[in-house]
Amino acid sequence: MYYDPEGEYTVPYQWGTTGIGVNMAVVGEDFPRSWGLIFDPSISGSHDGKIQLLNDPRETMGAALKYLGYSLNTTDKGELDKAKDLVASTASRLAAFNTDSADEFLTSGETVIGHGYSGDMFVQFLETDNPEDYVYFVPEEGGTRWIDNMGIPFDAPHPCTAHTFINWLLSADQGAALSNWNYYATPNDAAVPGLDEELLDFVNDPELLAGGVDSLEEIEDTGDFEINYSDAFVEAKG
């Protein structure tokens, strides 16, 4: 992890991706595994008003940047401006910029193409009567891989209790139970034998990462440039 390369201060316990969920019963199965499914009206114009993007500056600007062939951590103002223009041109075609209900919008029929998080999407699909009608993938241009970590503040009043909790969560049984509940992947080797077959099938599906593992990036702190992402997103939403 770029912020803690030696694992000296943090320990990961979950990971996942950000990509696109599709209702194939409406959209069909013959579509490109590309961010163009959201950003290119020649591909998805017939579904205008049924498309959703996350209400998140780094994730949504990052998706546009990846579609344009740039890093989602760019500090090039010109590249970010192109991504801003792309999101702005897409805004009128959306049902919403929404993060909290992206998965529910998709399975309720409010949207047919949605931008969201891997585990949220898959759990929601499984709760429908027809999970085979839905697919989630990270587009061929790439996308976000995120990693949830635990750390203990230097002035924590009860560090021993914190260590006890971390050790408990990283045990084989609890690590597997967590992933089997939220359907996010685990970095914990000890937990893998306890994962549900449906979860293993999902995270190991070769079509999950259309561009392969190397197309994924973690969102990094861009320092003083970070405010440009927030400003660009506000302007793009109008």
RAVEN-V662934 format. One record per residue. PHI is phi in whole degrees, -180 to 180 (* if undefined). OMEGA is omega in degrees with one decimal (NA if undefined). Layout:
BEGIN
phi | omega
PHI | OMEGA
PHI | OMEGA
END
This chain:
BEGIN
phi | omega
* | -171.7
-60 | -176.2
-88 | -179.3
-155 | -169.6
-61 | -179.8
-95 | -177.1
62 | -174.7
-82 | -172.0
-120 | -175.4
-136 | 175.9
-137 | -178.6
-78 | 178.2
-133 | 176.9
-150 | 170.6
-151 | 179.4
-165 | -177.5
-133 | 174.1
-120 | -176.7
-155 | -173.9
-123 | 169.8
-106 | -175.8
-134 | 170.9
-88 | -175.1
-72 | 177.0
-66 | 179.0
-103 | -174.6
-78 | -173.7
90 | -177.9
-107 | -176.0
-100 | 178.0
-143 | -179.6
-71 | 174.5
-81 | -171.6
-140 | 172.3
-65 | 174.3
-61 | 176.8
-62 | 175.1
-102 | -168.4
-93 | -176.0
-109 | -178.6
-64 | 176.8
-71 | 178.4
-95 | -171.6
-124 | -177.9
-58 | -180.0
-71 | 179.8
-111 | 177.0
-54 | -176.9
87 | -179.9
-125 | -178.3
-122 | -178.0
-132 | 171.6
-121 | 177.6
-64 | 177.5
-89 | -172.0
-147 | -174.6
-59 | -175.8
-75 | -179.3
-69 | -174.9
-77 | 173.7
-64 | 177.6
-64 | 177.6
-62 | 178.5
-65 | 178.6
-63 | 179.4
-64 | 178.1
-61 | -179.3
-83 | 177.4
92 | -177.6
-110 | 174.5
-74 | 176.8
-76 | 175.1
-111 | -176.7
-58 | 170.3
-119 | 177.2
-96 | -175.8
-62 | 179.5
-64 | 178.2
-66 | 179.1
-65 | 178.2
-63 | 177.3
-65 | 177.4
-66 | 177.8
-60 | -179.8
-63 | 179.5
-67 | 178.6
-64 | 179.4
-62 | -179.4
-72 | -179.7
-94 | -171.5
-55 | -177.4
-71 | -179.0
-93 | -172.5
-94 | 167.0
-76 | -177.3
-173 | 158.0
-95 | -173.5
-149 | 178.3
-107 | -171.2
-65 | -172.4
-121 | -175.8
-56 | -178.8
-70 | -179.1
-69 | 176.5
-56 | -175.4
-68 | -175.7
-81 | 176.4
-84 | -178.6
93 | 178.0
-66 | 173.2
-131 | 173.8
-124 | 175.2
-134 | -174.8
-137 | 179.3
-99 | -177.1
-167 | -172.8
-99 | -170.6
-53 | -176.8
-64 | 178.4
-57 | -178.9
-63 | -173.2
-68 | 177.0
-61 | -179.4
-65 | 177.8
-60 | -176.6
-66 | -178.9
-85 | 177.1
-90 | 177.0
-78 | -175.1
-137 | -176.9
-61 | 179.9
-69 | 178.0
-79 | -173.9
-119 | 175.4
-140 | 174.5
-125 | 177.9
-157 | 168.6
-95 | -173.9
-59 | -175.4
-61 | 178.8
-75 | 179.7
105 | -178.1
-170 | -173.6
-93 | 162.8
-111 | 178.8
-116 | -177.0
-134 | 176.6
-88 | -176.3
-127 | 170.9
-118 | 175.9
-147 | -178.9
-118 | 177.9
-56 | -175.8
-61 | -178.2
-109 | 179.5
-58 | -176.5
-72 | -176.3
-135 | -176.5
-63 | 179.5
-65 | 176.7
-64 | 178.6
-62 | 178.5
-62 | 179.5
-62 | 178.8
-64 | 179.8
-60 | 179.6
-62 | 178.6
-64 | -177.6
-67 | -179.3
-93 | 173.1
-70 | -177.1
-58 | -175.4
-66 | -177.2
-72 | 176.7
-61 | 178.6
-69 | -179.2
-61 | -180.0
-64 | -179.0
-67 | 178.2
-70 | 177.0
-87 | -174.7
-107 | 176.0
59 | 166.0
-98 | -178.2
-73 | 179.7
-119 | 172.5
-88 | -172.9
-94 | -178.6
-56 | -177.2
-65 | -177.2
-84 | -171.7
-57 | 179.9
-61 | -179.0
-95 | -177.7
-77 | 176.6
-62 | 179.2
-60 | 179.2
-61 | 178.9
-68 | 178.9
-62 | 178.0
-62 | -178.3
-68 | -174.7
-73 | -179.9
-100 | 179.6
-64 | -178.0
-63 | 179.4
-86 | -179.8
-64 | 179.7
-111 | -173.6
-61 | -179.9
-102 | -179.1
83 | -176.9
-60 | -176.2
-68 | 179.7
-84 | -177.7
-88 | 174.4
-136 | 168.4
-89 | 175.8
-70 | -178.3
-113 | 176.9
-71 | -179.5
-95 | 175.3
67 | -177.0
-65 | -179.8
-76 | -171.9
-56 | -177.8
-61 | 179.2
-65 | 177.9
-66 | 180.0
-64 | -179.7
-65 | -179.8
-62 | -178.3
-68 | 177.9
-59 | -179.9
-66 | -178.0
-67 | -179.4
-72 | 176.0
78 | NA
END
